């Protein structure tokens, strides 16, 4: 795995890694740092053979210092209860002057990096605050500072990747959820997707839906489209690493039975205003690439990616 001039080497045996390094040193001038400890700001720990822990504690502390929040009062949640935080309004002249020298975009960029690497718990507030990057108001900046206060309280949290039971087969699954018209500014719905490999969260997203759903069923149906795309991408990705799932299909867990029935039974509903691309998940079901399974909301791992 190569990112600019940083490289990670994955092998089953340490001798294989040394051999690869030796071959590369004959061609390029490289520095061998040994077993990976940090990669792109992510600390990599191995408490024991079958467990890896990823954290960004150092990055968070540097982030707090960069924005003068190192001595802030920690809080237990990243979301502010202020409903107007999510609404878009024109800024007054006073608000514009107040925000002139505030590093809002810089903070959002740093938080987006964090939310997409090891901290899915801040994905929703950061995504909501990011939509105000062009014209942030003082209350949006207070929202950013609340996220930083939450990170101050939870800086030591780690993302765990484990294979405690020694699972040999690669199992790719996905959890999908959606709210309905929760965004008071335009009544759009939000999709949450969380994909796992052998039960470990490796990919997640929280984003507004592009089309306005006129019912809960439609919002959930649109969310299935995003989940189907992501699980297909992840299956291809693990195959490139040599760990193709042996099972012919991957399970997508969803907590809305109406949208599951709609996907599995093409003739059940004919709704012309729903864009054709959302039928992508239906096509994957028919081809046997994915199968849908109902899961109660309180067991849906993607549920928190739709909550304001």
C-alpha positions in Angstrom: 0.0 0.0 0.0 1.6 3.2 -1.2 0.6 6.8 -0.4 3.0 9.3 -2.0 6.2 8.2 -0.2 4.7 6.3 2.7 4.4 2.5 2.2 2.8 -0.3 4.2 3.8 -4.0 3.4 1.4 -6.8 4.3 2.7 -10.4 4.4 1.8 -13.5 6.3 5.4 -14.0 7.4 8.0 -11.4 8.5 10.7 -13.0 6.3 8.5 -12.2 3.3 8.4 -8.5 4.3 12.2 -8.4 4.7 12.6 -9.9 1.2 10.3 -7.3 -0.4 12.3 -4.5 1.4 15.6 -6.0 0.2 14.3 -6.1 -3.4 13.1 -2.5 -3.2 16.4 -1.2 -1.7 18.2 -2.5 -4.8 16.1 -0.2 -7.0 15.2 2.8 -4.8 16.7 4.7 -1.9 14.2 3.8 0.9 14.2 3.8 4.7 13.1 0.7 6.5 11.2 1.7 9.7 10.4 -1.9 10.7 7.0 -3.0 12.0 4.4 -0.3 11.3 3.7 2.0 14.3 2.4 5.1 12.6 0.9 5.6 9.1 -0.6 8.9 7.9 -1.2 10.1 11.4 -2.8 6.8 12.5 -1.1 4.8 15.3 -1.0 1.1 14.8 -0.9 -1.2 17.8 -0.8 -5.0 18.1 -1.7 -6.0 21.7 -1.5 -9.6 20.5 -1.3 -11.6 17.3 -5.0 -11.6 16.3 -5.8 -8.0 17.2 -4.8 -4.6 15.7 -5.9 -1.3 17.3 -6.0 2.0 15.3 -6.0 5.3 17.0 -5.3 9.0 16.3 -4.8 10.2 19.9 -1.6 12.2 18.9 -3.4 13.8 15.9 -6.4 14.8 18.1 -4.1 16.5 20.7 -2.3 18.3 17.9 -5.7 19.4 16.5 -6.8 20.7 19.9 -3.6 22.8 20.2 -3.9 24.1 16.6 -7.3 25.6 17.4 -6.6 26.7 20.9 -8.8 24.0 22.5 -6.2 22.1 24.5 -7.6 23.4 27.8 -11.3 23.1 26.8 -14.0 21.6 29.0 -14.7 18.1 27.6 -18.3 17.0 26.8 -19.9 13.6 26.3 -21.6 14.1 22.9 -20.4 15.6 19.7 -23.7 17.1 18.7 -25.3 20.3 19.9 -29.0 20.3 20.6 -29.4 23.7 18.8 -31.8 22.9 15.8 -30.7 26.0 13.8 -27.2 24.6 13.6 -28.3 22.5 10.6 -30.2 25.3 8.8 -28.7 27.6 6.2 -29.4 31.3 6.5 -27.8 34.4 5.1 -25.2 35.9 7.3 -25.7 39.3 8.8 -22.9 41.9 8.4 -21.9 41.5 12.0 -21.7 37.7 11.6 -19.6 38.0 8.5 -17.1 40.3 10.3 -17.0 37.9 13.2 -16.1 34.9 11.0 -13.6 36.7 8.8 -10.5 35.3 10.6 -12.0 32.1 11.9 -10.2 28.9 10.4 -13.5 27.2 9.8 -12.6 25.3 6.6 -9.3 24.3 8.1 -11.0 22.8 11.1 -13.6 21.0 8.9 -10.9 19.5 6.7 -9.0 18.2 9.7 -12.2 16.7 11.3 -13.2 15.1 8.0 -9.8 13.3 7.9 -10.4 12.1 11.4 -14.1 11.0 10.8 -13.2 8.9 7.8 -10.2 7.1 9.3 -10.8 6.0 12.8 -13.7 8.0 14.3 -17.1 7.1 12.7 -18.7 8.5 15.9 -18.2 12.1 14.6 -19.2 11.4 11.0 -22.7 12.9 11.3 -21.9 16.2 13.0 -18.8 16.8 10.8 -20.8 16.1 7.7 -23.6 18.5 8.8 -21.1 21.2 9.7 -19.2 20.8 6.4 -22.2 21.9 4.3 -21.7 25.4 5.9 -18.0 25.7 4.8 -18.7 28.5 2.3 -20.8 30.7 4.7 -20.3 29.6 8.3 -22.0 31.5 11.0 -20.8 31.9 14.7 -23.1 29.1 15.8 -21.5 26.7 13.3 -18.1 27.5 14.7 -19.5 26.8 18.2 -20.6 23.4 16.7 -17.1 22.7 15.5 -15.7 23.6 19.0 -18.2 21.2 20.5 -16.9 18.4 18.3 -13.4 19.3 19.5 -14.5 19.2 23.1 -16.0 15.8 22.6 -12.7 14.6 21.0 -10.9 16.0 24.0 -13.0 13.6 26.2 -12.6 10.6 23.9 -9.1 11.1 22.4 -8.0 7.6 23.6 -10.7 5.7 21.7 -9.4 3.0 19.3 -10.8 1.3 16.3 -10.3 -2.5 16.8 -9.6 -5.0 14.0 -9.6 -8.5 15.4 -9.7 -12.1 14.4 -10.2 -13.6 17.8 -11.8 -16.8 16.6 -9.2 -17.4 13.9 -11.8 -17.1 11.1 -10.3 -18.4 7.8 -13.1 -17.4 5.5 -13.6 -13.7 4.4 -17.1 -12.5 5.2 -18.1 -9.1 3.8 -21.3 -7.6 5.2 -23.0 -4.2 5.3 -25.5 -2.4 7.6 -27.7 0.3 6.1 -30.1 2.8 7.6 -31.8 6.1 6.8 -33.8 8.8 8.6 -36.6 10.5 6.9 -36.7 14.2 6.2 -34.8 15.1 9.3 -33.0 18.0 7.7 -35.3 20.9 8.5 -33.6 23.2 5.9 -34.7 21.2 2.8 -36.4 18.1 4.3 -33.8 15.8 2.8 -33.1 12.4 4.4 -29.7 11.0 5.5 -28.1 7.7 4.6 -25.9 5.7 7.0 -23.7 2.8 5.7 -21.3 0.7 7.7 -19.4 -2.2 6.0 -17.6 -4.9 7.8 -15.0 -7.6 7.0 -15.3 -10.6 9.4 -17.3 -8.4 11.8 -14.8 -5.5 11.8 -15.9 -2.0 10.7 -13.6 -1.0 7.8 -15.8 1.4 5.9 -18.6 3.8 6.8 -20.3 6.9 5.5 -23.0 9.4 6.5 -24.4 11.7 3.9 -27.5 13.6 2.7 -29.6 11.9 0.0 -29.6 13.7 -3.4 -33.3 13.2 -4.0 -36.2 14.1 -1.6 -38.0 11.0 -0.4 -41.7 11.3 0.1 -41.9 8.4 2.5 -39.8 6.4 5.0 -39.8 3.5 2.6 -38.4 5.6 -0.2 -35.7 7.0 2.0 -34.7 3.5 3.1 -34.8 2.2 -0.5 -32.4 5.0 -1.6 -30.1 4.1 1.3 -30.0 0.5 0.1 -28.6 1.8 -3.2 -25.6 3.3 -1.3 -25.1 0.2 0.8 -25.2 -2.1 -2.3 -22.6 0.1 -4.1 -20.3 0.0 -1.1 -20.5 -3.7 -0.4 -19.8 -4.4 -4.0 -16.7 -2.1 -4.0 -15.5 -3.7 -0.7 -15.9 -7.3 -2.2 -13.7 -6.2 -5.1 -11.2 -4.6 -2.8 -10.6 -7.6 -0.6 -10.3 -9.8 -3.7 -7.5 -7.5 -4.9 -5.7 -8.3 -1.6 -6.2 -12.0 -2.3 -9.0 -12.6 0.2 -12.0 -13.1 -2.0 -15.2 -14.1 -0.1 -16.0 -17.7 -0.6 -19.7 -17.1 -0.3 -21.4 -16.1 -3.5 -23.2 -13.2 -2.0 -22.8 -10.7 0.9 -25.6 -9.9 3.4 -26.9 -6.3 3.6 -28.7 -5.8 6.9 -31.6 -3.3 6.9 -34.3 -2.4 9.4 -37.1 -1.5 7.0 -39.1 -4.4 5.8 -41.0 -2.4 3.2 -37.9 -1.3 1.3 -36.6 -4.9 1.5 -39.8 -6.2 -0.1 -39.7 -3.4 -2.7 -36.1 -4.5 -3.7 -36.8 -8.2 -3.7 -40.1 -7.9 -5.7 -39.6 -5.6 -8.7 -43.3 -5.6 -9.6 -44.4 -4.7 -6.1 -44.3 -0.9 -6.6 -44.0 1.3 -9.7 -42.8 4.7 -8.7 -41.7 6.9 -11.6 -40.3 9.8 -9.5 -37.7 7.6 -7.9 -34.5 7.8 -10.0 -33.6 4.6 -12.0 -30.1 4.4 -10.4 -31.7 3.5 -7.1 -32.7 0.2 -8.7 -29.0 -0.8 -8.6 -29.5 -2.7 -5.4 -32.5 -4.6 -6.9 -30.2 -5.7 -9.8 -27.5 -7.0 -7.4 -30.2 -9.0 -5.5 -31.4 -10.6 -8.7 -27.9 -11.5 -9.7 -27.3 -13.1 -6.4 -24.4 -10.8 -5.5 -26.1 -9.5 -2.3 -29.0 -10.7 -0.2 -31.1 -8.6 2.1 -31.8 -9.5 5.7 -34.0 -7.6 8.2 -32.4 -6.5 11.4 -34.2 -4.6 14.3 -33.2 -1.0 14.6 -31.6 -1.4 18.0 -29.2 -4.0 16.4 -28.5 -2.0 13.2 -24.8 -1.0 13.4 -25.4 1.9 10.9 -28.2 3.5 13.0 -25.8 6.1 14.7 -24.8 7.3 11.2 -28.2 8.8 10.6 -28.8 10.5 14.0 -28.5 14.3 14.5 
